[in-house]
Structure formats: C-alpha cells, structure tokens
C-alpha cells in the first residue's frame, strides 16, 4: 500500500479537497484489507515489545476527525495486538475548570508517553485550533483581553509546531491522523446510531448542532494541517468512508513508523551473561534436587 499519498509535510501542504473520502484501491476486498491490517498489527506488537524494552523512544499517536469518522474503532482494531502495559489511550473531552485555568497544552503535556511507551490521543490539543476557532471560544475564556482575537489561533499554530519539535528532539515521535469523512457518510452513520439501540449512547444532540458547521470545520482542519505538517511531525489524511480501508492504512503507517524507529532489545554485557548463566545453573540444580 502506498501510504505516501496520504502524508502531508511542509513540502506538500495540499488542500483537503485534494484528498478523497473513499479508498482509491477498492480492488482490495474487505477480507484482504483485514488480512493486511492483521499482519501490520502483528508487526506493531513485535516492535512495541522492543520499544518498551529499549526505553529510548516514546510514540504519540493523534487521531482527529469529525464525529462518526471511526476514531474509536480504529484505535480498537489497529491496536488490538499490543501489550496494554505499554499503551495509554487518552480521550480529550471538553476541558474542565481546572484544565481551563492552565495553558491549553498543559493537559496534553500531562498525558505524554514516557520513553518506551505509546500514547494515543483521541482528539488532542488540536481542538484548541478547531472547535475553539469555529466557535470563537477564546472570547469567553479567562484570558488577557489582548489575546481575545483571531490572532490567537495563528499563534497557536506556532506553539504546536514548536511543541511537537520539542517532543521530537526529546525522543517522542508524533504521528497525526485526520480521518477524512464525507458529509454524506456521516449522515448515514448518524442515522445508524439512531436506529440501533446499542448505538444510541454514541449520539447526542450536539452532534447535529456541530454538523451545521461542517464547512467551517473543514476549513479549520485544512488550515491546521497545512500550518502544522512538517517532515518531522507529518499529518496523514486518511479516507474514512470505508472503515476497513481506513484501518488498513492506519496500520500500515504505524508499522512503517515503528519500523523506522528500529527499536532493539538491550544488549546484555559479558558480565551479565555470566550472572545469568550462574542463575540458570542454580535453578537447574534446584530442580534436580527437587526431583531426585
């Protein structure tokens, strides 16, 4: 699978209109896509084990999308094979009063992965240049008056670029996914959630309210991606109308990123090898004494 077509850096900051919502490679069956994802999930699991053991790098995975684009499902399926001890999933909801009393990156900084681990952000600090921009929420926040204008969003693009560069320079690799859902497919998925009792809990009246701002959100995502996509910290704009394809692409990207990190099990020194051999002999002797 050619994942380069979904990758956005400072060299190819394309408009969202250049990216499709549906898979361009529909000759792949759903079974083949699931097989591809399963193979990648296995690779990710093996590399995660080495990442955890080596303890040099952390990985931050960010999912951003319109409602019903499939963030939860992607996290569930793509990361199904990893060791839960090495992964934290954080869902960023509406900020609390305590969180709003700090700078907007504060709550994200608290959730960053330590070296050797993976953190998955279901939404993230990008909400502060998305919903905050669309609804001009900065006008109502406890901020100095000099900050309550549209310049605050442009300043935040710079903050985010600098923040992600800082993470990269400290061994935290950031991978950002925008699940590119069409308005028509969101409509279909919303109706499905309303028709199925087991899906009703996923729906709220606010989903319809936010849908009315579709064009404004598309513009906010486009600008956020263009302003913060870099070669160190790229965005991946993934078609989201077909879930099996979306998950396959995400798994392919993550397997590629983890492989590029090239984590390795720590090498054991000669002294440690000798100590391990002594431990082994002691255990064998203990077993022999127990049996005989």
Buried (B, 14 or more C-beta within 10 A) or exposed (E): BEBEBBBBEBEEBEEBEEBBBEBEBEEBEEEEBBEBBBBBBEBBBBBBBBBBBBBEBBBBBBBBBBBBBBBBEBBEBBBEBBEEEBBBBBEBEEBEEEBBEEBBBBBBEEBBBEBBBBBBBBBBBBBBBBBBBBEEBBEEEEBEEEEBEEEBBEEBBEBBBEBBBEBBEEBBBBBBBBBBBBEEBBEEBBEEBEEEEEEEEBBEEEBEEBBEBEEBBBBBBBBBBBBBBBEBBBBBBBBBBBBBBBBBBBBBBBBBBBEEBEBEEEEEEEEEEEEEEEEEEEEEEEEEEEEE
